[in-house]
Amino acid sequence: MKKIYHLSTCDTCKRILNELNPSSDFILQDIKSESITPDQLEEMKAISGTYESLFSKRARLYKERDLKNKTLAENDYKNLILEHYTFLKRPVILYENQIFVGNSKKVVEAANTAING
């Protein structure tokens, strides 16, 4: 599987996509215009290990709903990601049997190495 879940309006996602320059056999899914399905989220979780690892605590809704002061379980993370696209830490890059989640320099470098050698 070669797929990148991203937000087309996000400058950071645009920069990372430009940096990675994925080949045409990658599927790019804009999570705002094409919602993540439960099956897609399950696939991401199977590789990453937890829903929490896919969850963005930087999302504006996370602050607005005061979720940092609540104890969230794995199922909560799953439901929140499915409820609103901003809860997915992005981009999420699936490459063969590997997953790269988020935009930290370390994650982007690892994805770039895996994809481009």
N, C-alpha and C positions, 0 to 999 in steps of 0.2 A: 504494500500500500504506500502510495506517495500522495499525501494530502496535506494541505495547509488550511487550517481554520484561522481566519483573520477578520479584521474590520477594515473595510476599504476607506473609511473616513478617518482612520487613525494614522497620524503621521509616523508614529513609531513602527507600526506594522508595515507601512509603505517603505520605510527606510530598510527594514529587515528583509523584506521581499526583494528589494533592489540589491541589497548586499548578497543575498543567497542566490539570486538569479536562477530560480528553479527551472528545470527543463520542462518542455511542453507536456511531458507525461505526468506531471503533477496536477492534481485536482485542487483548484483554489475555491474555497467556500467562504463567501462573505456572510458572517454569522448574523448580520443585521437584516439582510434581505432573504437569506435562506436559513431558517432556524435550525438549531441542532436537534436531531431526533434522539429519542431515548436509546436507540440502538447505537448511534454514533457515540453518544456519551459513554455507553457501556464498553464500547471498543477502546475508547481513550482510557477509561478507568482500568480495564484489564491490563493495559501496558504500564500505566503510571502507578498503579497500586491503590490509589485512594481518590475519592472525589475531592477531598480537601486539597490535594496537590494540583488540581485543575481550577481551583476557586481563586478568584481575585479579591483580595481584601482591600484593594485600592479603588474598587468600584464606588461611584458616588452613592449608589443605593445602599451599599454596605454601611456607609456613614449615616445616611439619612434615616435608615431603619434601626440605627444604633445596635447593629448586630455584634459589634465587638464586645458588648457587655452581656451577650447571651451565649449560652453553651450550645454550640451547634454539633449535631451528630452527622455521620456520613450521609444519611438519608436527607438531612436538611440541605447539605451542600449540593447534593444531586438535584433536589427539587428547585433550589434557587437558581442553579445553572440552567435548568430546563425552562424556568419561569421567565428569565430575562438574560439576554445575550451578554450584558455587561459583567455578569458574574463569572464568565469564563476568562481565565487568565490567558492572555493572548500575546503573540500567536501560538497556536498549537500545531506543531509540525510532526506528522507521522511519516517516517521513512523506513521502509521495510519493517522490521519488528522493533523499532526504536521510537521513542516519543521525546520531543523537546517542547517544554512548556514555559512560556513567558518570554520576557525580553531582556533578561539580564545578559551582560556581556559574555559570561561563561557559557550560558545556554546557547546563545547565538553562535558563538565560536564552535561549540561542539556540533551543532547542527550543520554549520558550514563545512566542517571537516568531514562529517559523515556524507553529506550530499556531494561536495565538490572534491573530496580527497585531500 
